[in-house]
Amino acid sequence: MPDPESVIPFDRLPPGFADTLDHPPAEPAVPRPAATVVLLRDSAEGPEVLLLRRVRSSGFVPGAYVFPGGRVDADDASPALVARLDGLDTPTAAARLGLGSDAVPPALAYVLASIREAFEETGLLLARGGSGDPVASAARDPRMAAARDRLLADEGAFASILDDLDVRLDGSAVAYIAHWITPVVEPRRYDTRFFAAAVEGDSEVAVHAAEMSDAVWLTPRAALARHGEGRLPMVFPTVHTLETLADFTSTRAILGDARSRPVPPILPRLVKTARGVGLEIE
């Protein structure tokens, strides 16, 4: 049985999450490549993370607070998009993620997907303009908001939108921190690479209302406290990630630690208990 501390009570889980354990698929779904990014900012209370609440109609963990992220798209590996990335090259990304040069999708695609998803879901773009300064958020800059709208409406590839904005993505701001594979009982499964990135300057969020209903900046400890009180429903990878960040005193320390340690893949097993749903990790 799972350790009592790794059990999330039913009332702190997203609606319907525990029911999937009662009806496992006959054949496990093939995990889809995905990327998630923990956006960070420094505050007087310590580093804060950005959490978004998925809309109730979402097909994956509805109502849960999550980090920005989503599936890796074919365009995330396009040469035009890779050419817009500074501070990270193909061999370095492949070595860090433990992927070969012939991997599909390639390692850089996960990094670029995490940056794209963050922009789509929050309006925050990890990029710099011609002056070298961080770009403004879509919440404050109408030009960035229009670019985000074009991306969401599929009115242009991410690379061409970056060309129009004349900005370059900041790969040096992104650090690889975790690798989670959805348990086999889930009907929708993802092979997800987690990254962390510090947001410099403007951190005002404009959520994509079709997917997210709320956005909060919280210290990891505050987020975990709200979760413990039943006010912030989250799933295991989110909770576990917050626990690993709780003792750091700055975003610099978080990113420095992330770049210095190995990242093994985690394929957990979910176990239903009398109190809630537990997690077992070998």
ABEGO torsion letter per residue (X at the ends): XBBAAABBBAAABBBGAAAAAABBBABBBBBBBBBBBBBBBBBAAEBBBBBBBBBAABABGBGBBBBBEEBBBAAAABAAAAAABBGBBAAAAAAAAGBBAABOBBAAAAAAAAAAAAAAAAGBBBBBBAAGBBBBBAAABAAAAAAAAAAAAGAEBAAAAAAAAGBBBBAAABBBABBBBBBAABABBBBBBBBBBBBBEBABBBBBAAABABBBBBBAAAAAAAAAAGABBBBAAAAAAAAAAAABABAAAAAAAAAABBBBBBBBBBBBBAAEBBBBBX
